[in-house]
Amino acid sequence: MTTAIRFGRTYAWVLNGLHWTAFHWFWFHVLPAILPTSLLLAWITLRRQSTWCAIIGHGMQNGLAVIGTFLTVAGIRG
């Protein structure tokens, strides 16, 4: 049974976003930044009825983090 059926569409994206935030608990120092992103991606996924939007959004966010890490390790400053 999906979250949307069990709790209704109004709360499904909120519960899904909170779930993904909790899944990233080991990055406790960035949870305040992860929460809005998780809620947004969950809302978009439910609204579009496709996980591809969330997959692409998550990939873009992780891509930025990888680029930032690479630039920091390489000693390149903006």
C-alpha positions as CSV (number, residue, x, y, z in Angstrom):
1,M,0.0,0.0,0.0
2,T,1.5,3.3,-1.0
3,T,1.9,6.3,1.3
4,A,-0.5,8.3,-0.9
5,I,-3.3,5.7,-0.5
6,R,-2.7,5.2,3.2
7,F,-2.4,8.8,4.3
8,G,-3.9,10.8,1.4
9,R,-2.2,12.9,-1.1
10,T,-2.0,15.9,1.2
11,Y,0.3,14.2,3.7
12,A,2.1,11.7,1.4
13,W,4.7,14.1,0.1
14,V,5.4,15.5,3.6
15,L,5.9,12.0,5.0
16,N,8.0,11.0,2.1
17,G,10.2,14.1,2.5
18,L,10.6,13.5,6.2
19,H,11.5,9.9,5.5
20,W,14.3,10.9,3.1
21,T,15.5,13.5,5.6
22,A,15.7,10.9,8.3
23,F,17.5,8.6,5.9
24,H,20.3,11.1,5.8
25,W,20.6,11.4,9.6
26,F,24.3,10.7,9.4
27,W,24.8,14.1,7.9
28,F,23.3,15.8,10.9
29,H,25.1,19.1,10.3
30,V,23.3,19.6,6.9
31,L,19.8,18.3,7.9
32,P,18.3,21.8,7.8
33,A,19.4,22.0,4.1
34,I,18.3,18.5,3.3
35,L,14.8,18.9,4.7
36,P,13.5,21.5,2.2
37,T,15.1,19.7,-0.7
38,S,13.6,16.4,0.4
39,L,10.1,17.9,0.7
40,L,10.4,19.6,-2.7
41,L,11.5,16.5,-4.5
42,A,8.8,14.4,-2.8
43,W,6.2,17.0,-3.8
44,I,7.4,17.1,-7.4
45,T,7.5,13.3,-7.6
46,L,3.9,13.0,-6.3
47,R,2.6,15.8,-8.5
48,R,4.3,14.5,-11.7
49,Q,3.7,10.8,-10.9
50,S,7.3,10.1,-11.9
51,T,10.5,9.5,-9.9
52,W,12.7,10.8,-12.8
53,C,12.3,14.4,-11.5
54,A,13.6,13.4,-8.1
55,I,16.4,11.3,-9.6
56,I,17.6,14.1,-11.8
57,G,17.2,16.7,-8.9
58,H,19.1,14.4,-6.5
59,G,21.8,13.8,-9.1
60,M,22.2,17.6,-9.8
61,Q,22.5,18.3,-6.0
62,N,25.1,15.5,-5.6
63,G,26.9,16.7,-8.7
64,L,27.3,20.1,-7.2
65,A,28.6,18.6,-4.0
66,V,31.2,16.5,-5.9
67,I,32.4,19.6,-7.9
68,G,32.6,21.6,-4.7
69,T,34.6,18.9,-3.0
70,F,36.9,18.5,-6.0
71,L,37.6,22.2,-6.1
72,T,38.3,22.4,-2.4
73,V,40.7,19.4,-2.5
74,A,42.4,20.9,-5.5
75,G,42.8,24.2,-3.7
76,I,40.9,26.2,-6.3
77,R,39.1,29.2,-4.8
78,G,36.2,31.1,-6.4
